[in-house]
Amino acid sequence: AREIEKIAQSGGTPLLVAGDGQLLGAIHLKDVVKPGIRDRFAELRAMGIRTVMVTGDNPLTAAAIAAEAGVDDVISEATPEKKLQRIRQEQAEGKMVAMCGDGANDAPALAQADVGLAMNDGTQAAREAANLVDLDSDPTKLLDVVQVGKELLVTRGALTTFSVANDVAKYFAILPALFAGIYPQLGALNLMQLHSPQSAILSAIVFNALIIVALIPLALRGVRVQAADAASLLRCNLLIYGLGGLVAPFVGIKLIDLLLVAMGLV
């Protein structure tokens, strides 16, 4: 019993060997933790993403493996009902849940999770319940899936932020030049001092066409997500894409207006 407990505390699974009704010994089965997994979990933790290990092992073995891998929480002796209950609990708190698994008992939880990743060498039930199937059967691929999803969300937010700020600044730059003749009070807002209403409209059209082309590489490449929490990412996006979206139209439209006047097109 002492050796069995020692094996469990070290993160292994004891396999008892018996013959003729006599206990002969115990074999130490050790789960292999992927190299570098602790660092990957640390990066996710810095981004505000928690990792939870759900296993059917006994509490001693589960705690030892969790400590070696560096996960935030562990659920031992997990049944399909316990896995499903935990995912629903997290979702009820407004969180998104990503899960990977390969067994038939993982199928209900994989189907409930926002992102379910099944292993290709797992059971048919798990593959059918999941959203994605990893052909390499590498559980750490879930970290890459989470990273890509985070980058997609950040890229969409960055483009939306830039677009809204760009439109606000663009109309603020054009409207005073267009209606200053009708409402002289708007002349105080004509900070750009565009040449004429005609040049203001033409400059805005040209700038809008150019900025769409300039944003295509960003949309295709995506915004790289650094290891930071959601609040830090929001501040960074507002500073770069929000402030950039406000400043770019003033500079761009004014330069195009000067170029049009120099070329004698307006």
ZIRA-V865283 format. One record per backbone hydrogen bond with DSSP energy under -0.5 kcal/mol. NH is the residue of the N-H (numbers start at 1). CO is the residue of the C=O. If there is no record, write none. Layout:
# ZIRA-V865283
{{NH | CO} {NH | CO}}
This chain:
# ZIRA-V865283
{{5 | 1} {6 | 2} {7 | 3} {8 | 4} {9 | 5} {10 | 6} {11 | 8} {12 | 7} {13 | 29} {14 | 12} {15 | 27} {16 | 14} {17 | 25} {19 | 22} {22 | 19} {24 | 17} {24 | 22} {25 | 17} {27 | 15} {29 | 13} {29 | 27} {30 | 28} {31 | 11} {31 | 29} {33 | 31} {37 | 34} {40 | 36} {41 | 37} {42 | 38} {43 | 39} {44 | 40} {45 | 41} {46 | 42} {47 | 43} {48 | 45} {49 | 44} {50 | 48} {53 | 73} {54 | 52} {55 | 53} {55 | 75} {62 | 58} {63 | 59} {64 | 60} {65 | 61} {66 | 62} {67 | 63} {68 | 64} {69 | 65} {70 | 66} {71 | 66} {72 | 51} {73 | 51} {75 | 53} {77 | 57} {78 | 55} {83 | 79} {84 | 80} {85 | 81} {86 | 82} {87 | 83} {88 | 84} {89 | 85} {90 | 86} {91 | 87} {92 | 88} {93 | 89} {93 | 90} {94 | 91} {95 | 90} {99 | 115} {101 | 117} {106 | 103} {107 | 104} {110 | 106} {111 | 107} {112 | 108} {113 | 109} {114 | 97} {115 | 97} {117 | 99} {117 | 115} {118 | 116} {118 | 132} {119 | 101} {120 | 134} {122 | 119} {123 | 102} {127 | 123} {128 | 124} {129 | 125} {130 | 126} {131 | 116} {132 | 116} {134 | 118} {135 | 133} {137 | 134} {139 | 137} {141 | 138} {142 | 139} {143 | 140} {144 | 140} {145 | 141} {146 | 142} {147 | 143} {148 | 144} {149 | 145} {150 | 146} {151 | 147} {152 | 148} {153 | 149} {154 | 150} {155 | 151} {156 | 152} {157 | 153} {158 | 154} {159 | 155} {160 | 156} {161 | 157} {162 | 158} {163 | 159} {164 | 160} {165 | 161} {166 | 162} {167 | 163} {168 | 164} {169 | 165} {170 | 166} {171 | 167} {172 | 168} {173 | 169} {174 | 170} {175 | 171} {176 | 172} {177 | 174} {178 | 174} {179 | 175} {180 | 176} {183 | 179} {184 | 182} {186 | 183} {187 | 184} {188 | 185} {189 | 186} {190 | 187} {191 | 189} {200 | 196} {201 | 197} {202 | 198} {203 | 199} {204 | 200} {205 | 201} {206 | 202} {207 | 203} {208 | 204} {209 | 205} {210 | 206} {211 | 207} {212 | 208} {213 | 209} {214 | 210} {215 | 211} {216 | 212} {216 | 213} {217 | 213} {218 | 214} {219 | 215} {220 | 216} {221 | 217} {222 | 218} {223 | 151} {224 | 222} {226 | 224} {228 | 226} {233 | 229} {234 | 230} {235 | 231} {236 | 232} {237 | 233} {238 | 234} {239 | 235} {240 | 236} {241 | 237} {242 | 237} {243 | 238} {244 | 240} {245 | 241} {246 | 242} {247 | 243} {248 | 244} {249 | 245} {250 | 246} {251 | 247} {252 | 248} {253 | 249} {254 | 250} {255 | 251} {256 | 252} {257 | 253} {258 | 254} {259 | 255} {260 | 256} {261 | 257} {262 | 258} {263 | 259} {264 | 261} {265 | 260} {266 | 260}}
